[in-house]
């Protein structure tokens, strides 16, 4: 992958890599984890440089009357002086099915050990609601009273049809006792622990049965885990599928997922909506649209190659309406593929090249990775079948650079992708869309890394980069109106990649940005194979390391509107540095690192904190991100949908065990939080994760800590001058 002009970039890149190699050799670096971590933690006797300064976020308007009432309420109830309380969220939202409007208010007690208070103020009555779980449950019941178990878009379409007219729909089968995904996973883990002592140890250590050192045993455990989940899901879905098949309907099933698709008449759809073994029915008639209109050097991936990591041994599936050209001379292609109904396509082949081409000029981010072509027919039902097929073939990463509904709501395809990511513990990367506005499905899924597009002006100098104007960024609707997508961005303007017959083609679009992030995931998994089973940590690492700010705040900050560039543009070399070190719960990280943990309501109850420690020197720039799963499979036979059932907040304590003022991330509807700050003093700091709400039994948490040092080496090239000495 490259740009229209590549010679001017190739020669500086060669010099960059040579200079990097010289620096590594001078400091005695190798490719081992320990030496790399030491290397990027070792300054070279410099004159000190000024402490970095962070730009201030856009000032917010003064507090609303509702927020002031909430602050007075907390001050009185808790006996806290009002000047010790700070309003950190203050915006309206609506619970449409209850026909109630609220002001979303988050209040922070700024005293050294102060707490967080999240409230909803009814804008009509002034009543203050604190039991958010109960209110969400009431909104769900009101939805079922209004629409039954039908998605609103399907409900509206059915009003136009007579009883015998048909629509393509997806049905989500209700979960009986013990049948939800989280419960199925718990049962499968117990079965595997009884079979393998290594699984028992892995579950005690981090909570995932595949987290064992023997690769062959890891594969066997994963295969048995999938077999157990598939069997449990089949028991749940079989009665309804058997009945519809007996009645002559053609059903498309997805082994392991409690959902199926079919073309059904209105009368049958309404009949299903009344059944207790159905939880939701969706309309699935939108077809796929490809999201088209220096990249690799801009991401700093060549510096990761210089460390010896290029994605070798990692499989990336390209999930598209079209196949990758099997005769491409510059891709490591899997010998198997899933055929699309439209054959080999330029778009699909270019996307694969963006991720993993090893062409000397048009090189992808992970040139050692294997490409698996997961073709489909452009219909949503077949997209999910292709996703499942890709996972069954061993893909640890799936890239999808096409889009469906751009309606700001979470649809069946979003829910299916959320389900499969959590079911299989795999990373899914999706292009944001080229609407210039709303994101496209399945990029609205919580458990998917959604990627916007930048324009790097055909050079590796970060200083003139800007957002590509058609990159989608308008956030999905959520209960409390503060979701933020995309998570990150990558170059998508004027990207040259190899199409069919190895012909270079230059195109623009988020289609070309997403596979660069998929390639970055492959680099991280090559660096540390454990990350192949920790996509929660992968998301946190990629967001925390995305230090290249394109526009607006340098990180995702609540209250700043629809942010176009998410956490920033990807920085592959910094992400690789973080990936090197998986820390234990008791570890105080001296260099950039990551953690992965199983969390439930026993080891981490609601209203308590999970703390992890790191060291920073005064003046270091610190970025921390956390990420966890949404819940796509809710137990019970009432109406259910894809939702965020765990709410975590993020704060930082200084070496004196005091919360750092103005360093917090307290959103309501994101499955990640992130902070950035300049360390005010040298010492050991604490990452404090507060569990605000948990309407599910368990989850998994990924944490990434990034520590950036000052620039100590006078570097000649613009791209190199952007590199701090990372640790």
C-alpha positions in Angstrom: 0.0 0.0 0.0 1.3 3.5 -0.8 0.5 6.7 -2.5 0.6 8.1 -6.0 4.2 9.2 -5.4 6.3 6.7 -3.5 10.0 7.3 -4.4 10.2 10.4 -2.3 8.9 8.4 0.6 10.8 5.2 0.2 14.3 6.8 0.4 13.6 8.6 3.6 11.9 5.5 5.0 15.1 3.5 4.3 17.1 6.2 6.1 14.6 6.2 9.0 15.0 2.4 9.4 18.7 2.6 9.2 18.8 5.3 11.9 16.5 3.3 14.1 18.7 0.3 13.7 21.7 2.4 14.7 19.9 3.7 17.8 18.8 0.1 18.8 22.4 -1.2 18.3 23.8 1.7 20.3 21.6 0.9 23.2 22.1 -2.9 23.0 18.5 -3.7 22.0 17.3 -7.0 20.8 13.9 -8.4 19.9 13.3 -9.9 23.4 10.5 -8.4 25.5 12.9 -7.4 28.3 15.5 -5.7 26.2 12.9 -3.8 24.1 11.2 -2.6 27.3 14.6 -1.5 28.6 15.6 0.1 25.4 12.6 2.4 25.2 12.9 3.3 28.9 16.5 4.5 28.6 17.1 8.1 27.8 20.4 9.2 26.1 22.0 11.8 28.4 20.2 14.8 27.0 19.7 18.4 27.8 16.2 18.3 29.3 13.3 19.4 27.0 10.3 21.4 28.2 7.5 19.5 29.9 4.8 18.7 27.3 1.6 20.7 27.5 -1.8 19.4 26.6 -4.3 21.5 24.7 -7.3 22.5 26.8 -10.6 21.0 25.7 -13.3 23.2 24.3 -15.0 25.2 27.1 -18.4 23.9 28.1 -21.4 26.1 28.7 -22.4 26.9 32.3 -24.3 24.2 34.3 -28.0 23.7 33.5 -30.7 24.3 36.2 -31.2 20.6 36.3 -27.5 20.0 37.0 -27.4 22.6 39.7 -30.4 20.9 41.3 -28.6 17.6 41.2 -25.5 19.1 42.7 -27.5 20.6 45.5 -29.2 17.3 46.1 -25.9 15.4 46.4 -24.3 18.1 48.6 -27.3 17.9 51.0 -27.6 14.1 51.1 -23.9 13.4 51.4 -23.0 16.4 53.6 -20.4 17.7 51.0 -19.6 21.4 50.6 -20.9 22.5 47.2 -17.6 24.0 46.3 -16.0 20.5 46.5 -18.4 19.2 43.9 -17.9 19.6 40.2 -20.3 18.9 37.3 -18.5 16.9 34.7 -21.4 15.8 32.5 -24.5 17.9 31.8 -26.5 17.1 28.7 -30.1 16.1 27.7 -31.3 12.7 26.7 -34.7 11.0 26.1 -36.2 7.7 27.1 -38.6 7.7 24.1 -40.8 4.8 25.1 -41.4 6.2 28.5 -41.9 9.6 27.0 -39.6 11.1 29.5 -36.8 13.6 29.0 -33.9 13.8 31.4 -30.7 15.8 32.0 -27.7 13.5 32.3 -25.6 14.7 35.2 -22.3 13.3 36.5 -21.0 15.0 39.6 -17.4 14.5 40.9 -16.4 15.0 44.5 -13.1 16.7 44.0 -11.8 16.0 47.6 -8.8 13.6 47.8 -10.9 10.4 48.2 -14.1 11.8 46.6 -16.7 9.7 44.8 -18.6 9.8 41.5 -22.3 10.4 41.3 -24.4 9.7 38.2 -28.0 10.9 38.1 -30.8 11.6 35.7 -33.0 14.7 36.4 -36.5 14.5 35.0 -36.9 17.7 32.9 -40.7 17.9 33.6 -41.0 17.0 37.2 -37.5 17.7 38.5 -37.4 14.3 40.1 -33.9 12.9 40.4 -33.3 9.3 39.4 -30.4 7.3 40.7 -31.4 3.7 40.0 -30.3 3.7 36.3 -30.7 -0.1 36.0 -34.4 0.1 37.0 -35.0 3.0 34.6 -33.4 1.1 31.7 -35.6 -1.9 32.5 -38.7 0.3 32.5 -37.7 1.7 29.2 -37.3 -1.8 27.8 -40.8 -2.8 29.1 -42.3 0.3 27.5 -40.7 -0.6 24.2 -42.3 -4.0 24.3 -45.6 -2.5 25.2 -45.4 -0.2 22.1 -43.6 -2.4 19.5 -43.8 -5.9 21.0 -40.6 -7.7 20.2 -40.2 -5.9 16.8 -37.4 -3.6 16.0 -39.0 -0.1 15.3 -37.9 -0.1 11.7 -39.5 -3.5 11.2 -42.7 -2.4 13.0 -43.0 0.6 10.6 -42.5 -1.5 7.5 -45.1 -4.0 8.6 -47.7 -1.3 8.7 -47.4 -1.0 4.9 -47.9 -4.8 4.2 -50.8 -7.1 4.0 -50.7 -10.4 5.9 -49.1 -12.5 3.1 -46.4 -10.0 1.9 -42.9 -11.1 3.0 -39.8 -9.4 4.4 -36.3 -10.6 5.2 -36.0 -10.8 9.0 -33.6 -12.0 11.7 -35.0 -13.6 14.8 -33.1 -13.6 18.1 -34.1 -16.6 20.3 -34.8 -15.9 23.9 -32.4 -17.2 26.6 -34.0 -19.5 29.2 -32.4 -20.0 32.6 -28.6 -20.7 32.1 -28.8 -20.1 28.4 -27.4 -16.6 27.9 -23.9 -16.3 26.4 -22.3 -15.3 29.7 -23.9 -18.2 31.5 -22.9 -20.6 28.6 -19.3 -19.4 28.8 -19.2 -20.0 32.6 -20.6 -23.5 32.1 -18.1 -24.2 29.3 -15.2 -22.9 31.4 -16.2 -25.2 34.3 -16.3 -28.2 32.0 -12.9 -27.4 30.5 -11.4 -26.8 34.0 -12.6 -30.3 35.0 -10.7 -31.7 31.9 -7.5 -29.8 32.1 -5.5 -28.6 35.2 -3.9 -26.0 32.9 -7.4 -24.4 32.3 -7.9 -24.3 36.1 -4.7 -22.4 36.4 -5.5 -20.1 33.5 -8.9 -19.2 34.9 -7.4 -18.4 38.3 -4.7 -16.3 36.7 -6.6 -14.1 34.2 -10.0 -15.8 33.6 -9.7 -17.2 30.1 -9.3 -20.9 29.5 -7.1 -20.5 26.4 -4.5 -18.4 28.2 -2.0 -21.3 28.4 1.6 -21.4 27.2 1.5 -24.6 25.1 0.2 -23.6 21.6 -1.1 -27.0 20.7 -3.0 -27.3 24.0 -4.3 -23.8 23.5 -5.8 -24.8 20.1 -7.3 -27.9 21.6 -8.9 -26.0 24.5 -10.3 -23.4 22.1 -11.8 -26.1 19.8 -13.5 -27.8 22.7 -14.7 -24.4 24.0 -16.3 -23.6 20.6 -17.9 -27.1 20.5 -19.5 -26.7 23.9 -20.9 -23.2 23.1 -22.2 -24.4 19.7 -24.0 -27.4 21.4 -25.6 -25.1 24.0 -26.8 -22.6 21.4 -28.2 -25.4 19.2 -30.3 -26.7 22.1 -31.7 -23.2 22.6 -32.7 -22.5 19.0 -33.7 -26.0 17.8 -37.4 -26.1 18.8 -38.3 -22.8 17.0 -36.2 -23.6 13.9 -37.6 -27.1 13.7 -41.1 -25.8 13.7 -40.6 -23.2 11.0 -38.8 -25.7 8.8 -41.6 -28.1 9.2 -44.0 -25.4 8.0 -42.0 -25.0 4.8 -39.9 -21.9 5.5 -36.2 -21.8 4.5 -34.1 -20.9 7.5 -30.5 -19.7 7.6 -28.8 -20.8 10.9 -25.6 -19.8 12.5 -24.2 -22.6 14.7 -23.2 -21.1 18.0 -25.4 -18.0 17.8 -29.0 -18.1 19.0 -30.4 -16.3 15.9 -31.6 -17.1 12.4 -32.7 -15.4 9.3 -35.6 -16.1 7.0 -38.0 -14.5 4.5 -41.3 -14.6 6.3 -44.9 -13.3 5.7 -46.2 -10.6 7.9 -48.7 -12.9 9.7 -45.8 -15.3 10.7 -43.6 -12.4 11.9 -46.4 -11.2 14.1 -47.0 -14.7 15.3 -43.4 -15.1 16.3 -43.4 -11.7 18.1 -46.0 -13.1 20.5 -43.9 -16.2 21.4 -42.1 -16.5 24.7 -39.1 -18.2 23.1 -38.5 -15.1 20.9 -36.7 -12.0 22.3 -36.4 -9.7 19.2 -37.1 -9.6 15.5 -35.2 -7.3 13.1 -35.5 -6.1 9.5 -32.5 -7.1 7.4 -33.1 -5.8 3.9 -30.2 -3.3 3.5 -27.5 -4.6 1.1 -23.7 -4.0 1.3 -22.0 -0.9 0.0 -18.2 -0.8 -0.4 -16.9 2.2 1.6 -14.7 3.9 -1.0 -14.7 7.2 -2.6 2.5 7.3 2.7 -0.3 5.4 4.7 2.1 2.8 6.1 4.9 5.2 7.0 2.3 7.5 8.6 1.3 4.7 11.0 5.0 4.0 11.9 4.5 0.3 11.1 8.0 0.1 9.4 9.6 0.7 12.8 7.7 -2.4 14.1 9.0 -4.4 11.2 12.5 -3.3 12.1 12.0 -4.9 15.5 11.3 -8.2 13.8 7.4 -8.3 13.9 5.4 -8.3 10.6 2.3 -10.3 11.5 3.8 -13.7 10.5 1.6 -16.6 11.7 -1.5 -14.5 12.2 -4.5 -14.8 9.9 -6.6 -11.7 8.9 -10.0 -12.5 7.2 -11.2 -10.0 4.6 -15.0 -10.2 4.9 -16.6 -8.7 1.8 -19.0 -9.0 -1.1 -16.2 -10.1 -3.4 -13.1 -12.3 -3.2 -9.4 -11.4 -3.0 -7.6 -12.1 -6.3 -6.1 -15.7 -5.8 -3.4 -14.8 -8.3 -2.1 -11.8 -6.3 1.7 -12.2 -6.2 2.2 -10.2 -3.0 -0.1 -11.7 -0.5 0.3 -14.7 1.7 -3.1 -16.2 0.8 -4.8 -19.0 2.7 -5.4 -22.0 0.4 -9.1 -22.0 1.4 -11.7 -19.3 0.7 -15.4 -18.7 0.9 -16.7 -17.8 -2.5 -18.7 -14.6 -3.1 -21.4 -14.6 -5.7 -19.7 -11.8 -7.6 -16.3 -13.4 -7.9 -12.9 -11.6 -7.6 -13.1 -7.9 -6.9 -10.6 -5.0 -7.1 -12.0 -3.5 -3.9 -11.6 -6.7 -1.9 -8.1 -7.2 -3.2 -7.0 -3.7 -2.4 -8.3 -4.0 1.1 -6.3 -7.2 1.6 -3.2 -5.4 0.2 -3.8 -2.5 2.7 -3.6 -5.0 5.5 -0.9 -7.4 4.4 0.8 -6.8 1.0 4.5 -7.6 0.9 5.1 -5.6 -2.3 8.3 -3.5 -2.1 6.5 -0.3 -2.8 2.8 -0.9 -2.0 3.3 -2.6 1.3 0.6 -3.3 3.9 0.8 -2.9 7.6 1.4 -6.6 8.4 3.3 -8.0 5.3 3.9 -11.3 7.0 0.2 -12.0 7.9 -1.9 -14.6 6.1 -5.0 -13.4 4.2 -8.2 -15.4 4.3 -10.9 -14.4 1.8 -14.3 -14.6 3.4 -16.6 -13.8 0.5 -20.4 -13.2 0.9 -23.3 -12.2 -1.3 -23.9 -8.7 0.0 -26.9 -9.7 2.1 -26.8 -9.4 5.9 -27.8 -13.0 6.5 -24.7 -14.2 4.5 -22.4 -11.6 6.1 -22.9 -13.3 9.5 -22.4 -16.8 7.9 -19.1 -15.5 6.4 -18.0 -14.1 9.8 -18.6 -17.4 11.5 -16.8 -19.2 8.7 -13.8 -16.9 9.0 -13.6 -17.6 12.7 -14.0 -21.4 12.1 -11.0 -21.2 9.7 -8.8 -19.8 12.5 -8.9 -16.0 11.7 -8.0 -14.1 14.8 -8.8 -10.8 13.1 -11.7 -9.9 10.8 -11.8 -6.8 8.6 -15.0 -5.6 7.1 -14.8 -2.6 4.7 -18.4 -2.4 3.6 -21.4 -0.9 5.3 -25.2 -1.3 5.8 -27.7 0.9 7.6 -26.5 4.5 8.4 -29.5 5.2 10.7 -27.8 5.9 14.0 -29.4 2.8 15.6 -27.8 -0.5 16.6 -29.2 -3.1 14.2 -29.2 -6.9 14.0 -25.9 -7.0 12.2 -24.3 -4.9 14.9 -25.7 -7.2 17.5 -24.5 -10.3 15.7 -21.0 -8.9 15.4 -21.0 -7.9 19.1 -22.1 -11.5 19.9 -19.5 -13.2 17.9 -16.6 -11.0 19.1 -17.4 -11.9 22.7 -18.3 -15.5 21.9 -14.9 -16.2 20.2 -12.7 -13.6 21.9 -11.6 -12.2 18.5 -10.9 -8.8 17.1 -13.2 -7.3 14.5 -12.3 -4.1 12.6 -14.9 -2.1 10.6 -14.7 1.0 8.4 -16.6 3.9 9.8 -18.4 4.7 6.5 -18.1 7.4 3.8 -21.3 9.2 4.6 -19.6 12.3 6.1 -22.2 11.8 8.9 -23.7 8.7 10.4 -21.7 5.5 10.9 -22.7 2.4 9.0 -23.7 -0.9 10.4 -21.9 -3.0 11.8 -19.6 -0.2 12.8 -22.1 0.8 15.5 -21.3 -2.4 17.4 -19.7 -1.8 20.8 -17.3 -4.8 20.5 -16.0 -3.7 17.0 -13.1 -1.3 16.5 -14.5 1.3 14.1 -12.0 3.3 12.0 -12.3 6.6 10.4 -10.1 8.0 7.6 -7.5 10.8 7.5 -5.7 12.5 4.6 -1.9 12.6 5.2 -1.3 14.7 2.1 0.9 12.0 0.5 3.7 12.3 3.0 4.9 10.9 6.3 5.0 14.3 8.1 2.2 14.3 10.7 2.0 18.1 10.9 -0.1 18.5 7.8 -2.5 15.6 8.3 -6.2 16.3 8.4 -9.5 14.4 8.4 -10.8 13.0 5.1 -14.0 15.0 4.8 -16.3 12.1 4.0 -15.2 10.0 7.0 -18.3 9.1 9.1 -18.4 10.3 12.7 -21.9 11.0 13.9 -22.5 8.8 17.0 -25.1 6.1 17.4 -28.1 6.8 19.6 -27.7 5.5 23.1 -29.7 5.8 26.3 -27.7 8.6 27.8 -26.5 10.2 24.6 -22.8 10.1 25.0 -21.5 7.2 22.9 -18.4 8.1 20.8 -17.3 6.4 17.5 -15.0 5.9 15.7 -12.4 4.6 18.2 -9.4 5.6 16.0 -8.5 6.7 12.5 -5.9 5.8 9.9 -4.9 7.1 6.4 -7.7 6.7 3.9 -7.2 9.4 1.3 -5.4 8.6 -2.0 -4.2 5.2 -0.9 -2.5 3.1 -3.6 -2.8 -0.6 -3.3 -2.7 -3.6 -5.6 -6.0 -4.6 -7.2 -6.8 -7.6 -9.5 -3.8 -8.8 -11.6 -1.4 -6.8 -9.3 -2.4 -3.5 -10.9 -1.8 -0.5 -8.6 -5.0 1.5 -8.0 -5.4 4.7 -6.0 -8.6 5.3 -4.1 -10.0 7.0 -1.0 -12.3 5.9 1.7 -12.6 4.4 5.2 -12.4 1.0 3.4 -8.6 1.6 3.2 -8.2 2.9 6.8 -9.8 -0.1 8.5 -7.5 -2.8 7.1 -4.5 -0.8 8.4 -5.8 -1.2 11.9 -6.5 -4.9 11.2 -2.9 -5.2 10.2 -1.8 -3.4 13.3 -3.7 -6.0 15.4 -1.8 -8.7 13.5 1.5 -7.0 14.5 0.4 -7.0 18.1 -0.6 -10.7 18.1 2.7 -11.6 16.4 4.5 -9.7 19.1 2.5 -11.3 22.0 0.3 -14.3 21.0 -1.7 -13.9 24.2 -3.3 -10.8 22.7 -4.9 -13.1 20.1 -7.3 -14.0 23.0 -7.6 -10.6 24.5 -9.4 -8.3 22.0 -10.5 -6.2 25.0 -6.8 -5.4 25.7 -6.1 -5.0 22.0 -8.7 -2.2 21.8 -7.3 -0.5 24.9 -3.7 -0.7 23.5 -4.6 0.7 20.1 -6.6 3.6 21.6 -4.1 4.5 24.3 -1.2 4.4 21.8 -3.0 6.5 19.1 -1.0 9.6 20.0 -1.3 11.3 16.5 -4.0 13.9 17.1 -5.8 15.0 13.9 -8.4 17.4 15.1 -10.1 18.4 18.4 -9.1 17.0 21.8 -6.1 14.7 21.9 -8.3 11.9 23.4 -12.0 11.1 23.5 -13.4 13.6 25.9 -17.1 13.7 26.9 -19.1 16.8 26.2 -17.1 17.8 23.1 -19.8 16.7 20.6 -19.3 14.1 17.8 -15.5 13.8 17.6 -14.2 13.0 14.2 -10.9 11.3 15.0 -11.7 9.3 18.1 -8.6 8.7 20.3 -6.4 9.7 17.4 -4.6 8.2 14.4 -2.8 4.9 15.0 0.8 4.7 16.2 2.0 1.2 15.5 5.4 1.5 17.1 4.0 2.7 20.4 1.2 0.1 20.3 4.0 -2.6 19.8 5.9 -1.2 22.8 2.8 -1.6 25.0 2.1 -5.1 23.7 5.4 -6.4 24.9 4.6 -6.5 28.6 1.5 -8.2 30.1 1.4 -7.2 33.7 0.2 -9.2 36.7 -2.3 -7.7 39.1 0.4 -7.1 41.6 2.8 -5.5 39.1 3.8 -1.9 39.2 4.6 -1.2 35.6 7.8 0.7 35.2 7.3 0.9 31.4 4.3 0.8 29.1 2.3 -2.3 29.7 -1.2 -3.9 29.6 -3.4 -6.0 31.9 -6.3 -8.4 31.1 -8.7 -9.5 33.8 -12.0 -11.5 34.3 -14.4 -9.4 36.4 -17.6 -10.4 38.1 -19.7 -9.2 40.9 -17.8 -11.3 43.5 -14.2 -10.3 42.7 -15.3 -6.7 41.7 -18.7 -5.7 43.2 -20.7 -2.7 42.1 -19.6 0.4 43.9 -16.0 -0.8 44.5 -12.7 -0.1 42.7 -10.1 -2.2 40.8 -6.7 -0.7 41.1 -3.5 -1.3 39.0 -0.2 0.5 39.6 2.4 2.2 37.3 5.5 4.4 37.7 5.9 7.7 36.0 8.5 10.5 36.3 7.6 14.1 36.6 6.8 15.5 33.1 6.0 12.1 31.5 3.0 12.1 29.2 0.7 9.3 30.4 -2.2 7.8 28.4 -4.5 5.1 29.8 -7.4 3.3 28.2 -9.7 0.5 29.5 -12.1 -1.6 27.4 -14.7 -4.3 28.1 -17.6 -6.0 26.4 -21.2 -5.1 25.6 -23.9 -7.7 26.2 -25.6 -8.9 23.0 -27.4 -11.8 24.6 -29.7 -10.9 27.5 -31.3 -13.7 29.6 -35.1 -13.9 29.8 -38.0 -14.1 27.4 -39.0 -10.4 27.2 -37.9 -8.1 24.4 -34.1 -7.7 24.5 -31.5 -5.9 22.4 -27.7 -5.3 22.3 -26.8 -3.1 25.2 -24.1 -2.0 27.6 -24.8 -3.9 30.8 -21.5 -2.9 32.6 -20.6 0.7 33.3 -17.0 1.4 34.4 -15.3 4.7 35.1 -11.6 5.6 35.1 -9.6 7.9 37.4 -6.0 8.2 38.5 -4.4 8.6 41.9 -1.0 10.3 42.4 1.9 9.0 44.4 0.3 10.6 47.5 -2.8 8.4 47.0 -4.9 11.5 46.0 -7.0 11.7 42.9 -5.4 13.9 40.2 -7.7 16.9 39.6 -9.5 16.9 36.2 -8.1 13.5 35.2 -11.1 11.2 34.8 -13.2 9.5 32.2 -16.8 9.0 33.3 -19.0 8.3 30.3 -22.3 6.4 30.6 -22.7 4.5 27.3 -19.2 3.6 26.1 -17.5 0.3 26.6 -14.1 2.1 27.0 -12.7 5.0 29.0 -9.5 6.9 28.5 -7.4 9.6 30.2 -4.3 11.6 29.3 -2.2 13.7 31.6 1.3 15.0 32.3 2.7 13.4 35.5 2.9 16.1 38.1 5.6 14.3 40.2 7.8 11.3 40.2 6.5 8.2 41.8 4.0 5.3 41.7 0.5 6.1 40.4 -2.8 4.1 40.6 -5.2 3.4 37.9 -8.6 3.3 39.6 -11.5 1.6 37.8 -14.9 2.1 39.5 -17.7 -0.3 38.8 -20.8 1.9 38.6 -23.3 -0.6 37.3 -23.4 -4.3 36.3 -26.6 -5.8 35.1 -24.8 -9.0 34.0 -22.9 -11.6 36.0 -19.4 -11.1 34.5 -17.2 -9.4 31.9 -13.6 -9.0 30.8 -11.5 -5.9 31.2 -8.5 -4.8 29.2 -6.2 -2.0 30.5 -3.4 -0.3 28.6 -0.8 2.1 30.1 1.3 4.3 27.9 4.2 6.3 29.2 5.9 8.7 26.8 9.2 10.3 27.5 10.8 13.5 26.1 12.6 13.5 22.8 16.3 13.0 23.6 17.8 12.2 20.2 18.0 15.0 17.5 16.3 13.2 14.6 16.6 14.5 11.1 13.5 13.3 9.3 10.0 14.7 10.0 8.6 11.3 10.6 11.3 10.5 13.1 11.0 13.8 14.9 7.6 12.7 15.9 8.9 9.8 17.9 9.4 10.3 21.5 11.5 7.7 23.3 8.7 5.4 24.1 8.3 3.2 27.2 
